[in-house]
Amino acid sequence: MFQEKANCAEADTNLFFSELKSKVAKATALCNSCPVKSECLQFALDLQIEYGIYGGTTPQQRKAML
């Protein structure tokens, strides 16, 4: 699966599920250079995931995309 190739595979998952601006910024920065960013985003959109950073997007950004 795409998750095994993701930059976040070995990162602290709390980074991606925080509302602190500093953590959101770090998570999205990690996503921006990820080789599977688009697959991750599509996964979150398909499942309509309402929490966390996926594919470099916040829940609010994904909601707007849907």
C-alpha positions in Angstrom: 0.0 0.0 0.0 1.0 3.6 -0.5 1.4 4.2 3.3 4.6 2.1 3.3 6.2 4.6 0.9 5.0 7.7 2.7 7.3 10.2 4.4 5.2 9.9 7.5 5.6 6.1 7.8 8.0 6.4 10.7 6.9 9.9 11.9 5.0 10.5 15.2 1.4 10.2 14.2 0.5 12.9 16.8 2.0 15.4 14.5 -0.7 14.7 11.9 -3.6 14.9 14.4 -2.9 18.2 16.2 -4.6 21.5 15.8 -1.4 23.4 16.9 -0.3 25.6 14.0 3.3 24.6 14.5 2.5 20.9 14.2 0.2 21.4 11.3 3.0 23.3 9.5 5.5 20.5 10.2 3.1 17.8 9.0 2.2 19.6 5.8 5.9 20.3 5.1 6.6 16.6 5.5 3.7 15.9 3.1 4.9 18.4 0.5 7.9 16.3 -0.4 6.2 12.9 -0.1 6.3 10.6 -3.1 2.7 9.3 -2.4 1.1 12.7 -1.5 -1.6 12.4 -4.2 -2.5 8.8 -3.3 -2.8 9.9 0.4 -5.0 12.8 -0.5 -7.3 10.6 -2.7 -7.5 8.1 0.1 -8.7 10.8 2.6 -11.2 12.2 0.0 -12.6 8.8 -0.9 -13.2 7.9 2.8 -14.2 11.5 3.7 -11.8 11.5 6.6 -12.7 14.4 8.9 -9.5 14.5 11.0 -5.8 14.8 10.5 -3.4 15.9 7.8 -3.6 13.8 4.7 -1.9 14.5 1.4 -0.8 17.8 2.8 -4.3 19.1 3.4 -6.2 19.9 6.6 -9.7 18.6 7.2 -11.1 22.0 6.3 -9.3 22.0 2.9 -10.6 18.5 2.1 -14.1 19.4 3.0 -13.9 22.3 0.5 -12.7 19.9 -2.1 -15.7 17.6 -1.7 
